[in-house]
Amino acid sequence: MCTLQLPPQIVKQLDRYRKHYMWSGGDINRKGTCLVDWEPASRSKKRGLGIINIKNQNKALLLKFLDKFYNHANNNLAPHAKNPVGSL
């Protein structure tokens, strides 16, 4: 999710599963009514339930990845590989 943009169909299906789980308690066969509209539920905790918006989260992670890529932030190197070690 942090290196690839999720297609809209995947985001829609993930939201469908999350809504269904939240309103029916995980029982796939149970039919029920939604207690709250999804839009207000996905707002921040101060104004809603604080459910993460997958589309916005994916965009934020992609931007974070691009920032690291363009700024050459390579944190995967071992500490001894960053600075010259030993005598010259």
Steps between C-alpha positions, in 0.01 A plus 500: 500500500791736553666443161203435271185699444196293582243478220161658582329159478728361773437801725124462445512127582711559813255765619213261434666232717577750776143635501354152503725387783425808705122484467449123507777395738681293237210273410494507119153348468333739742297780347463815699470873483783745542496684828692799364580634154851400385610856417468639856636175643826538306569849633763570764440387857403851606213514249426132428610145574855544365488226237792544263415597143695247292516722191654792694730268695629348176573846354684606816715186500583546130608859563712388795666236283567751220646746748741237629587397143574853377690602812712184487407407855644152515445381855552135410879517509680349794662759732852391401421541128409871533841626610846381400634251752859398563835654418576658165 
